[in-house]
Amino acid sequence: MACRQEAGKAELVRLVRVADGNVKVDPSGKMPGRGAYIHADPACVEEARKRRAIERSLGATTTADLWAEVSNSPRPA
């Protein structure tokens, strides 16, 4: 989303807007709701945060806790 580079789903972290309007990390990739994908790379996360890419894409607000969780998401081997 932030770096605009293509990657497979296994290489990305899925974020989903849930029914209550909050954004959550979806480790299974199967949660219902509108989703968006982002690399767990710190540079990509910071770029998305600065550009408010998640907020615009999902129409929801994000928290510092969400960004920390995305940054600490496991990366594929």
QUILIN-V797200 format. One record per helix or strand. SS is the DSSP state (alpha for helix, beta for strand). FROM is the first residue (numbers start at 1). TO is the last residue. If there is no record, write none. Layout:
SS;FROM;TO + SS;FROM;TO
//
This chain:
alpha;9;11 + beta;13;17 + beta;23;25 + beta;34;38 + alpha;42;51 + alpha;53;58 + alpha;64;71
//
